[in-house]
Amino acid sequence: MKSTNRLASIGVILLVGLTIPIGAWAAEVTSAGQPPSFNDFPAPADESMPLTVRLILQSRLARHYKTMIEIQAKAEADFAGHYRVATWGCGTDCRGFAIINKLDGRVYTLPGVQYVAGVMGNDEDRLSYRKDSRLFVMTGRKNDEQEGKFYYVWDGKALKLVCTSPVEKDRLDE
Amino acid sequence: MTVSKTGPLTAKGDKSAIVVTVCHVEWFDLSKTYKISNAPARTADMEFIGADLNFLARVLYAESSGSAGVRDRAERMKEKSAILNVKHFRLNRVGYPNRHAAESFTAVCQAKGQFESVYNGTPKFTGSAPESFEALSKAECSDLEEAVDAIREFLNAGPNKDYLFDNFRGGSGSRGQTIGKSRFWLSPEGKELYEKHE
């Protein structure tokens, strides 16, 4: 009986997590002033198999980094259930990325964002994501320009920005 | 090219394989220390062991353009020099990326998240390790040798004032000065540190 209740609870959490409109969350974040956590956006369990379908490179950026994406597409899912995030370096403290759907081979990039670069005094991971969550966090400067900690939620086809906060930095007075 | 044979060579009856080493690199001597000529006060007293410079050479080889990407050797050497100046700028200086100041080139290269070849262990970086570099192709070996040569030139000549950079990016873009296939610049924060301390 206890385990049945537990399963029901998990089901409710998953359902809520998957059905709350992202816009509603964004409004909630703004009023509460707290950035979202990975647990706020649970992802369904991974049911993907080793990728056998052909990759569908949907953007110019993805086509440019085709080889890196193809190599990393073979690895296990590591984001939002059945997705794999392919990453590549682009210079000092710089990451580019693409999101691969391991079920259908579609490859997604974030429009307008070629890469995220580091900020002096901050050594956080530039990209943070988990297999059991749809939250995707970028920390640094998008294309070496806009600086912040950007919280995105994956909706199955795109990353939607739900919250931005300042980047924490060490003081660099020598 | 080095041809070597393990065990005694005999005129007759020796039918075992001969080991042919294609890649022979003149690494820095592991028993010596090195200094940078014409260095600013920040790095003038620093000494670098051979292992540190050999590690730097592997990262430089992995992060710079090879002969397949940039045909002109002079341009490749300029790019390597610019990358070395980026690494030198970060020596004994905080902010890349945190309050910890790197006291060796290895520490600069291993600073969290700074150089993909190191934190991801890219094929060029791992393939140039002491236990595996001899298997490099002739072209790749030549690129690795160039990296070692570029470091020797840097140590002899010192930092290049025309290459006052703390960052670089691969690929195209509007920001920075393009050298080889990379773009270089000095960040506003780096410029502030430079003007304050040098």
Chai-1 contact restraints between the chains, C-beta under 6 A:
chainA,res_idxA,chainB,res_idxB,connection_type,confidence,min_distance_angstrom,max_distance_angstrom,comment,restraint_id
A,G89,B,E116,contact,1.0,0.0,6.0,A-B,restraint_1
A,C90,B,R169,contact,1.0,0.0,6.0,A-B,restraint_2
A,C90,B,G170,contact,1.0,0.0,6.0,A-B,restraint_3
A,G91,B,F168,contact,1.0,0.0,6.0,A-B,restraint_4
A,G91,B,R169,contact,1.0,0.0,6.0,A-B,restraint_5
A,G91,B,G170,contact,1.0,0.0,6.0,A-B,restraint_6
A,T92,B,Q114,contact,1.0,0.0,6.0,A-B,restraint_7
A,T92,B,N167,contact,1.0,0.0,6.0,A-B,restraint_8
A,T92,B,F168,contact,1.0,0.0,6.0,A-B,restraint_9
A,D93,B,G113,contact,1.0,0.0,6.0,A-B,restraint_10
A,D93,B,Q114,contact,1.0,0.0,6.0,A-B,restraint_11
A,G118,B,P97,contact,1.0,0.0,6.0,A-B,restraint_12
A,M120,B,G95,contact,1.0,0.0,6.0,A-B,restraint_13
A,M120,B,E189,contact,1.0,0.0,6.0,A-B,restraint_14
A,G121,B,G95,contact,1.0,0.0,6.0,A-B,restraint_15
A,D123,B,P97,contact,1.0,0.0,6.0,A-B,restraint_16
A,D123,B,N98,contact,1.0,0.0,6.0,A-B,restraint_17
A,D123,B,K112,contact,1.0,0.0,6.0,A-B,restraint_18
A,D170,B,N98,contact,1.0,0.0,6.0,A-B,restraint_19
A,D170,B,R99,contact,1.0,0.0,6.0,A-B,restraint_20
A,L172,B,V94,contact,1.0,0.0,6.0,A-B,restraint_21
A,L172,B,G95,contact,1.0,0.0,6.0,A-B,restraint_22
A,E174,B,V94,contact,1.0,0.0,6.0,A-B,restraint_23
